[in-house]
Every structure is written in C-alpha cells, then in structure tokens.
Amino acid sequence: MQSKTRVCVTIFVAALTALWPWTATGQEGRQKKVFMITDMEGVDGIFDSELQCVPYKSPRYAESQKLLTDEVNAAVEGLLAGGATDVVVWDGHDSSRNLSVLDIHPKALLLVGEPVSPTLELDRSYSAVIFVGQHAMAGADKAILSHSYSSEGIQNIWVNGKLVSEIGARTMLSGFFDIPVIMLAGDTAACAELRALVSGAECAEVKSGVSRTAGFMLPHAAALALIREKTERAMKRLAEIKPYKLSGPVEVKVELTPHGTENFVPREGVEQVNDRTWAFRGKDIVDAWLKYSSF
C-alpha cells in the first residue's frame, strides 16, 4: 500500500513538474522576444558622419563597425541575462550594411537587407523594443549628429502635432503592436527624447554632446558595461514599462529640406501645407505612415 502511494506521489510530482512552465504565474515559461533597432550616429566614440559613418567610404568606418557591433553584443548579453528568450537585431544604419553574421552574438538573429517594411517586420509576438546607437532628432540641443531619418532630405516630422524623429515614430509604431520600448543606448539628448515619451525606460548614456559634432565619450569598456547593465535592468522591469499608444486617426506631417523637395512628387489626396510640408492622414499610425513612406 505504501509503495503504491509513493508511486502515485512520484507520478503526480513528475506530471506537475512537466506542466510547471504552463501553470506558473507571472512571466515564467513565456516567450520574451525582443526587437533591437540599431543605428550608428549614437554609438559611443562617434562624432563625425563623413569620417566615421559612411559604409566603406569613411576613413574610420571599420572602427565604427566594431564599436557598433560591440554595443549590440553587449545589449544582447544584457537582454539574455534579464530573461529574454529571443533577440532579433535589425541593422538600421545606411541601407543595412553594417552588421555581420561573422561577428554578431551567437544567440541573436540578424535582420539585414532591403527592403525592410515600414513596420520593420514588427508584430505582436515581441515583448519589447530597444534602441542601440540611436541619435536624437534634428535640431535637438547639444545632440551629436542629430537628424530625422535623413539629414539631407527631412527637416522635421510631426505625428498628431508632436515633433518626432526615429525614436518617437518607432516608439509609436511599437505601441501600435502593444510593444513597449524599454531601453535606449545613445547620447544624453537621445535618452531625454525617449524619456519624454516613456518615462520609465532605461537609458545608457554613452556620450554627452557639447555641439552637433563634439562631445564627451565614455571609454569603450565602460560604455559596454553600462549597456549590459541597463538592458538587463530593462528586461527585469519589463512588466512596469507600458507601450506608448496613440488613439484615433493619425496625421503624419513632414517638412522637407530644400534639397528634399527636389525628388518629392506630390500625389492626389495628400495635403500640401506649404512649399516644403505635406500631411499624410490615416486611421492609425501604420496607415498614415505607410502613406508617407510609399512616396
């Protein structure tokens, strides 16, 4: 009788153990997939576009590739330490020509090549978005290499009257899919830009600008340690950080530079606000943004 009881108890415990990932409360047993948006101008040590950021043309571009790759890999390590189960890294600088599968963290999946859809291949399977190497918007105070998508073609972008650039627009896009942006690595101005949208987001301030082309830089090893620390902390605080949500119809208004207007051909149904500004409207951020990005 006792042996039968022990057998039954053993079977029950084994069954409970097998089912534990599905019966546990909280985040245990659940996929935590993170999408990493990368750029180069916000990377520690970078302050000059022509010298450092043009693929295979800038004299110090190879160094910039290594600086970016190291920051990406430090962020992957922090995410995994914080509980991420999957990390997708999008090579988001200058036509996706900067990161290599030879050097990327072995537990990350690399998204490269063109075209990448305006939604960046995001969907509701992701738990979080982070930025690495991200710069601030055009005109931001003491922001190193600040611009909004294209320094040559775009002057300003507004979404529902709010001035945004990559950080803002992609935070809003992530919110459309109910995904919070939880962390950014970049300069002080870029961190301030994200925190104005997501107050609880973690930031790794790897440099601080004194002008658009100069700033104080952390030693490389210190920057990597800070990025690992902040990404791990962001993952552990995932439940506290909420998506940035837009409600109702959305207007994306784009002011082009004089150079940008040269190749811009207006289409029917798009309102021209002035000589260099057009308004694109849709039922949500994705609808409005697709109308703009299809031009």
C-alpha positions as CSV (number, residue, x, y, z in Angstrom):
1,M,0.0,0.0,0.0
2,Q,2.8,2.4,0.9
3,S,4.7,1.6,-2.2
4,K,1.6,2.3,-4.3
5,T,1.2,5.6,-2.5
6,R,4.8,6.5,-3.2
7,V,4.4,5.6,-6.9
8,C,1.3,7.7,-7.2
9,V,3.0,10.7,-5.5
10,T,6.0,10.3,-7.7
11,I,3.9,10.3,-10.9
12,F,1.9,13.3,-9.6
13,V,5.1,15.3,-8.9
14,A,6.6,14.3,-12.3
15,A,3.4,15.4,-14.0
16,L,3.3,18.7,-12.1
17,T,7.0,19.4,-13.0
18,A,6.3,18.8,-16.7
19,L,3.3,21.2,-16.6
20,W,5.1,23.8,-14.5
21,P,6.0,26.2,-17.3
22,W,2.3,26.4,-18.2
23,T,0.9,26.6,-14.7
24,A,3.3,29.0,-13.2
25,T,2.2,32.6,-12.6
26,G,3.9,35.7,-13.9
27,Q,6.4,35.5,-16.8
28,E,7.9,32.1,-16.2
29,G,7.6,29.7,-19.2
30,R,6.6,32.5,-21.5
31,Q,8.5,33.7,-24.6
32,K,10.2,37.1,-24.2
33,K,11.2,38.1,-27.7
34,V,13.0,41.5,-28.1
35,F,13.5,43.6,-31.2
36,M,16.6,45.7,-31.3
37,I,16.8,48.8,-33.6
38,T,20.3,49.8,-34.3
39,D,21.9,53.0,-35.8
40,M,25.4,54.3,-35.8
41,E,25.4,58.0,-35.0
42,G,24.5,57.4,-31.4
43,V,27.3,54.9,-30.8
44,D,30.0,55.8,-28.2
45,G,33.1,57.4,-29.8
46,I,31.2,58.6,-33.0
47,F,31.0,62.3,-33.7
48,D,31.7,62.8,-37.4
49,S,29.5,61.4,-40.2
50,E,31.9,61.7,-43.1
51,L,34.9,60.5,-41.0
52,Q,33.1,57.6,-39.4
53,C,29.6,56.6,-40.6
54,V,29.5,56.2,-44.4
55,P,29.8,52.4,-45.2
56,Y,33.1,51.5,-46.8
57,K,34.0,55.2,-47.6
58,S,34.7,56.8,-44.3
59,P,38.3,56.6,-43.2
60,R,37.3,55.2,-39.8
61,Y,34.3,53.2,-40.8
62,A,35.8,49.8,-39.9
63,E,36.4,51.1,-36.4
64,S,32.8,52.3,-36.3
65,Q,31.5,48.9,-37.3
66,K,33.4,47.3,-34.4
67,L,32.1,49.9,-31.9
68,L,28.6,49.3,-33.1
69,T,28.9,45.5,-33.1
70,D,30.4,45.5,-29.6
71,E,27.5,47.7,-28.3
72,V,24.9,45.4,-30.0
73,N,26.5,42.3,-28.5
74,A,26.7,43.9,-25.0
75,A,23.0,44.7,-25.3
76,V,22.2,41.1,-26.3
77,E,24.1,39.8,-23.3
78,G,22.1,42.1,-21.0
79,L,18.8,41.1,-22.5
80,L,19.5,37.4,-22.1
81,A,20.7,37.9,-18.6
82,G,17.5,39.8,-17.9
83,G,15.3,37.0,-19.1
84,A,14.9,37.5,-22.9
85,T,14.4,34.2,-24.8
86,D,14.9,35.6,-28.3
87,V,16.7,38.7,-29.7
88,V,16.3,40.0,-33.2
89,V,18.8,42.7,-34.3
90,W,17.9,45.0,-37.1
91,D,20.8,46.7,-38.9
92,G,19.2,50.1,-39.2
93,H,22.0,52.3,-40.4
94,D,22.5,53.4,-44.0
95,S,20.8,50.6,-46.0
96,S,21.6,47.9,-43.5
97,R,25.3,47.5,-44.5
98,N,27.0,47.5,-41.1
99,L,26.5,44.3,-39.1
100,S,27.8,40.8,-40.0
101,V,26.8,37.3,-39.0
102,L,30.5,36.7,-38.5
103,D,30.6,39.0,-35.5
104,I,27.1,39.2,-34.1
105,H,26.2,37.5,-30.8
106,P,25.6,33.7,-31.4
107,K,22.2,33.8,-29.7
108,A,20.9,36.8,-31.7
109,L,19.1,36.7,-35.1
110,L,20.2,39.4,-37.5
111,L,17.7,41.2,-39.8
112,V,19.5,42.8,-42.8
113,G,19.0,43.8,-46.4
114,E,16.4,45.9,-48.2
115,P,13.6,46.4,-48.4
116,V,12.6,46.3,-44.8
117,S,8.9,47.1,-44.5
118,P,7.8,50.4,-42.9
119,T,6.7,48.3,-39.9
120,L,10.2,47.0,-39.5
121,E,8.8,43.4,-39.5
122,L,7.4,44.1,-36.0
123,D,4.4,42.1,-34.9
124,R,2.7,41.2,-31.6
125,S,5.0,38.3,-30.9
126,Y,7.5,40.7,-29.5
127,S,7.6,41.6,-25.8
128,A,9.9,44.7,-26.1
129,V,11.8,47.0,-28.3
130,I,15.2,48.6,-27.6
131,F,17.4,51.1,-29.4
132,V,21.2,50.8,-29.7
133,G,23.3,53.6,-31.3
134,Q,20.4,55.9,-31.7
135,H,20.7,59.6,-32.3
136,A,18.4,62.5,-31.3
137,M,16.1,64.4,-33.6
138,A,17.1,67.2,-35.9
139,G,17.6,70.5,-34.0
140,A,17.9,68.8,-30.6
141,D,20.1,70.8,-28.2
142,K,23.7,69.5,-27.8
143,A,22.8,66.3,-29.7
144,I,25.7,64.6,-31.5
145,L,24.9,64.0,-35.2
146,S,21.2,64.8,-34.7
147,H,18.9,64.3,-37.7
148,S,15.4,63.0,-38.5
149,Y,15.7,60.0,-40.8
150,S,17.7,61.9,-43.5
151,S,19.8,64.9,-42.7
152,E,19.7,65.9,-46.4
153,G,16.1,65.4,-47.1
154,I,14.0,65.9,-44.0
155,Q,13.8,69.0,-41.7
156,N,11.0,67.9,-39.3
157,I,8.3,65.3,-38.7
158,W,5.2,65.7,-36.6
159,V,2.8,62.9,-35.5
160,N,-0.5,64.4,-34.3
161,G,1.3,67.7,-33.8
162,K,4.1,66.2,-31.8
163,L,7.7,66.7,-33.1
164,V,9.3,63.3,-33.6
165,S,12.1,61.5,-35.4
166,E,13.2,57.9,-35.4
167,I,12.9,57.5,-31.7
168,G,9.4,58.9,-31.5
169,A,7.9,57.4,-34.6
170,R,9.2,53.9,-33.9
171,T,8.1,54.1,-30.3
172,M,4.6,55.0,-31.6
173,L,4.8,52.2,-34.1
174,S,5.8,49.7,-31.4
175,G,2.8,50.9,-29.3
176,F,0.5,50.1,-32.2
177,F,1.6,46.4,-31.7
178,D,1.3,46.8,-27.9
179,I,5.1,46.6,-27.5
180,P,6.9,48.8,-25.0
181,V,10.2,50.5,-25.8
182,I,12.2,49.7,-22.7
183,M,15.7,50.9,-23.3
184,L,18.0,53.1,-25.4
185,A,21.7,53.4,-25.8
186,G,22.9,56.8,-27.2
187,D,23.8,60.3,-26.2
188,T,22.2,62.4,-23.4
189,A,19.8,64.1,-25.9
190,A,18.6,60.8,-27.4
191,C,17.9,59.5,-23.9
192,A,16.0,62.6,-23.0
193,E,13.9,62.2,-26.2
194,L,12.9,58.7,-25.3
195,R,12.2,59.5,-21.6
196,A,9.8,62.3,-22.7
197,L,7.7,59.5,-24.3
198,V,8.3,56.6,-22.0
199,S,9.3,57.9,-18.6
200,G,10.2,54.5,-17.1
201,A,12.5,53.5,-19.9
202,E,16.1,52.6,-19.1
203,C,18.9,54.6,-20.8
204,A,22.6,54.0,-21.3
205,E,24.1,57.5,-21.8
206,V,27.4,56.5,-23.5
207,K,28.2,60.1,-24.6
208,S,27.1,63.7,-24.0
209,G,27.2,66.4,-26.7
210,V,28.7,69.8,-26.5
211,S,27.7,70.5,-30.1
212,R,26.4,68.6,-33.1
213,T,29.9,67.4,-33.9
214,A,31.6,67.1,-30.5
215,G,31.0,65.5,-27.1
216,F,32.4,63.7,-24.1
217,M,32.7,59.9,-24.7
218,L,32.9,57.1,-22.2
219,P,35.8,54.7,-22.5
220,H,34.7,51.8,-24.7
221,A,34.7,49.2,-22.0
222,A,32.7,51.4,-19.7
223,A,30.1,52.0,-22.3
224,L,29.7,48.3,-22.9
225,A,29.4,47.6,-19.2
226,L,26.7,50.3,-18.9
227,I,24.8,49.0,-21.9
228,R,24.8,45.4,-20.4
229,E,23.6,46.8,-17.0
230,K,20.8,48.9,-18.5
231,T,19.5,46.2,-20.9
232,E,19.4,43.6,-18.1
233,R,17.6,46.0,-15.8
234,A,15.1,46.9,-18.5
235,M,14.2,43.3,-19.1
236,K,13.8,42.7,-15.4
237,R,11.4,45.7,-15.3
238,L,9.5,44.7,-18.4
239,A,6.2,44.5,-16.7
240,E,6.5,48.1,-15.3
241,I,7.1,49.8,-18.7
242,K,4.0,50.4,-20.8
243,P,3.7,50.9,-24.6
244,Y,3.2,54.4,-26.0
245,K,-0.3,54.3,-27.5
246,L,-1.9,56.6,-30.0
247,S,-5.7,56.7,-30.2
248,G,-7.9,57.7,-33.0
249,P,-6.9,58.9,-36.5
250,V,-3.3,59.9,-37.1
251,E,-1.7,62.7,-39.1
252,V,2.0,62.5,-40.1
253,K,3.2,65.9,-41.2
254,V,6.6,66.0,-43.0
255,E,8.7,69.2,-43.6
256,L,11.4,68.6,-46.2
257,T,14.6,70.4,-46.7
258,P,15.1,72.4,-49.9
259,H,17.2,69.5,-51.2
260,G,14.5,67.0,-50.2
261,T,11.8,68.7,-52.3
262,E,13.8,68.1,-55.5
263,N,12.9,64.4,-55.6
264,F,9.5,64.6,-53.9
265,V,6.5,64.2,-56.2
266,P,3.1,65.0,-54.5
267,R,0.2,62.7,-55.2
268,E,-3.5,63.1,-55.2
269,G,-5.1,63.0,-51.8
270,V,-2.1,64.3,-49.9
271,E,-2.4,67.8,-48.5
272,Q,0.4,70.3,-49.2
273,V,0.7,72.5,-46.1
274,N,3.3,74.9,-47.6
275,D,6.2,74.9,-50.0
276,R,8.0,72.1,-48.2
277,T,5.5,70.4,-45.9
278,W,2.9,67.7,-46.6
279,A,0.3,66.0,-44.4
280,F,-0.5,62.2,-44.6
281,R,-3.5,61.0,-42.7
282,G,-4.8,57.6,-41.8
283,K,-6.9,55.7,-39.3
284,D,-3.8,54.8,-37.2
285,I,-0.1,55.3,-37.1
286,V,0.6,52.4,-39.5
287,D,-2.0,53.6,-42.1
288,A,-0.7,57.2,-42.0
289,W,3.0,56.2,-42.0
290,L,2.5,53.8,-45.0
291,K,1.0,56.6,-47.0
292,Y,4.1,58.8,-46.3
293,S,6.7,56.1,-46.8
294,S,5.2,55.0,-50.1
295,F,6.1,58.3,-51.6
